[in-house]
Amino acid sequence: MDEERWLITGASGQLGGYVLESLIHEVSPQSITALAGAGPVVECGAAVQRIDLRDRSAVRTCVEAVRPTHVLHLGGVTTVGAAFADPQATRRINVETSAVLAECVARHGGRLVFASTDMVFDGTAAPYREDAPPCPVSEYGRSKVTAEQAVLAVDNTLVVRLSLMYGFPRTHRTTTFVKQIESLRRGESLRLFTDEFRTPMWFGDAAAALIALCRSGQAGILHVAGPERLSRYDMARHFASVLGIMSTNFVASSRLSIESPEPRPADLSLNVSRLRERFPRVVPGPIRAESLRGHAGGGD
Ligand SMILES: NC(=O)c1ccc[n+]([C@@H]2O[C@H](COP(=O)([O-])OP(=O)(O)OC[C@H]3O[C@@H](n4cnc5c(N)ncnc54)[C@H](OP(=O)(O)O)[C@@H]3O)[C@@H](O)[C@H]2O)c1
């Protein structure tokens, strides 16, 4: 097992934190290199390298030095808003760096898994299987589709399309999820969409699946998502119920009621039959107590 050399990009991100926490139970810290942006990284003994993913030559140098056998490429521009604000930088990081990284990793005999998204679809024909044609309606989704094509041009690469993830960040970070749970606990009113559906999964389940899939021989595209199709409103109701919060103040609303520069897809539910069939042990579970435990540094 220790002959494995892991390289994780986006290690300072939400998913990166969960990946490091999982991986550290399976391999020694010396066999993990965490490539991080500016944010804090989970302390697990792994080597942390601060890198700007826009700098493709730094990415190449790093791969040549580490010679990773397993790469989880999670880093990049990860929100619709950020991609819309700077499409050029988004393409540079999400597409061009991903292409260089995939090619360089393969040249040195390693295998790369690329984190893509349910946002490659437009939300009109869910649930989506792997062979459904991508039809993104946002700059973010378009950058991920082009990145998928670039990394899939390299042999033995796997693209994992992830659904919306939830869970407490493993380092100090205020996320929409954290704010929502805090509002729930304070009994504040929450306005939630009843007409926007996803198949949400816990970051911990996604991390475990990505690690297992990187060790598998699976190439191509695979959907990894939770088992339930839930609206934003339903998700919050599930969170409240699992956390034992009886008194809630939810206000139903429509995604069409807010102004947004790009369309908000109605239903991005992913079909996970292929995952269930080939990798039944890593199929993400439903919202449950384990997935809502542990606010890093927050004392719950
Ligand atoms: N979260 C979701 O619900 C979701 C759903 C579907 C797919 N995904 C995909 O899953 C992956 C992980 O998502 P996440 O939620 O963990 O994202 P995240 O929390 O936003 O983390 C993004 C990571 O990328 C790093 N990064 C961004 N720009 C960088 C740059 N120029 N140089 C170096 N590092 C840079 C960030 O570094 P710093 O912040 O430290 O600077 C951070 O470590 C992404 O590929 C995302 O597209 C996420």
The ligand as a MOL file (V3000), in Angstrom:
LIG
                    3D

  0  0  0     0  0            999 V3000
M  V30 BEGIN CTAB
M  V30 COUNTS 48 52 0 0 0
M  V30 BEGIN ATOM
M  V30 1 N -18.9180 21.3710 -3.5250 0
M  V30 2 C -19.7990 20.8050 -4.3250 0
M  V30 3 O -20.9930 20.6800 -3.9750 0
M  V30 4 C -19.3650 20.2500 -5.6570 0
M  V30 5 C -20.3340 19.6220 -6.4740 0
M  V30 6 C -19.9260 19.0500 -7.6810 0
M  V30 7 C -18.5910 19.0850 -8.0640 0
M  V30 8 N -17.6700 19.6970 -7.2590 0 CHG=1
M  V30 9 C -16.2650 19.6980 -7.6970 0
M  V30 10 O -15.5100 19.0560 -6.6730 0
M  V30 11 C -14.2260 19.6490 -6.5760 0
M  V30 12 C -13.9630 20.0790 -5.1390 0
M  V30 13 O -14.9650 21.0140 -4.7510 0
M  V30 14 P -14.8940 21.7830 -3.3510 0
M  V30 15 O -16.2990 22.0120 -2.9150 0
M  V30 16 O -13.9400 21.1340 -2.4310 0 CHG=-1
M  V30 17 O -14.3040 23.1930 -3.8260 0
M  V30 18 P -13.6790 24.3370 -2.9210 0
M  V30 19 O -13.9840 24.1310 -1.4990 0
M  V30 20 O -14.0690 25.6230 -3.5720 0
M  V30 21 O -12.1020 24.1190 -3.1280 0
M  V30 22 C -11.4490 24.4950 -4.3060 0
M  V30 23 C -9.9800 24.2430 -4.1370 0
M  V30 24 O -9.2970 24.6860 -5.3210 0
M  V30 25 C -8.2490 25.5510 -4.9100 0
M  V30 26 N -7.9470 26.5420 -5.9290 0
M  V30 27 C -8.7980 27.3560 -6.5880 0
M  V30 28 N -8.1210 28.1640 -7.4080 0
M  V30 29 C -6.8060 27.8550 -7.2450 0
M  V30 30 C -5.6000 28.3400 -7.8040 0
M  V30 31 N -5.5790 29.3060 -8.7350 0
M  V30 32 N -4.4470 27.7830 -7.4010 0
M  V30 33 C -4.4230 26.8120 -6.4720 0
M  V30 34 N -5.5210 26.2900 -5.9140 0
M  V30 35 C -6.6980 26.8270 -6.2970 0
M  V30 36 C -8.7620 26.2030 -3.6340 0
M  V30 37 O -7.6900 26.7790 -2.9110 0
M  V30 38 P -7.9150 27.9230 -1.7970 0
M  V30 39 O -9.3910 28.1230 -1.6050 0
M  V30 40 O -7.2420 27.4140 -0.5780 0
M  V30 41 O -7.2360 29.1310 -2.3510 0
M  V30 42 C -9.3630 25.0000 -2.9600 0
M  V30 43 O -8.3610 24.2030 -2.3920 0
M  V30 44 C -14.1990 20.8030 -7.5760 0
M  V30 45 O -13.5470 20.3750 -8.7510 0
M  V30 46 C -15.6620 21.0730 -7.8520 0
M  V30 47 O -15.8570 21.6160 -9.1450 0
M  V30 48 C -18.0230 20.2770 -6.0790 0
M  V30 END ATOM
M  V30 BEGIN BOND
M  V30 1 1 1 2
M  V30 2 2 2 3
M  V30 3 1 2 4
M  V30 4 1 4 5
M  V30 5 2 4 48
M  V30 6 2 5 6
M  V30 7 1 6 7
M  V30 8 2 7 8
M  V30 9 1 8 9
M  V30 10 1 8 48
M  V30 11 1 9 10
M  V30 12 1 9 46
M  V30 13 1 10 11
M  V30 14 1 11 12
M  V30 15 1 11 44
M  V30 16 1 12 13
M  V30 17 1 13 14
M  V30 18 2 14 15
M  V30 19 1 14 16
M  V30 20 1 14 17
M  V30 21 1 17 18
M  V30 22 2 18 19
M  V30 23 1 18 20
M  V30 24 1 18 21
M  V30 25 1 21 22
M  V30 26 1 22 23
M  V30 27 1 23 24
M  V30 28 1 23 42
M  V30 29 1 24 25
M  V30 30 1 25 26
M  V30 31 1 25 36
M  V30 32 1 26 27
M  V30 33 1 26 35
M  V30 34 2 27 28
M  V30 35 1 28 29
M  V30 36 1 29 30
M  V30 37 2 29 35
M  V30 38 1 30 31
M  V30 39 2 30 32
M  V30 40 1 32 33
M  V30 41 2 33 34
M  V30 42 1 34 35
M  V30 43 1 36 37
M  V30 44 1 36 42
M  V30 45 1 37 38
M  V30 46 2 38 39
M  V30 47 1 38 40
M  V30 48 1 38 41
M  V30 49 1 42 43
M  V30 50 1 44 45
M  V30 51 1 44 46
M  V30 52 1 46 47
M  V30 END BOND
M  V30 END CTAB
M  END
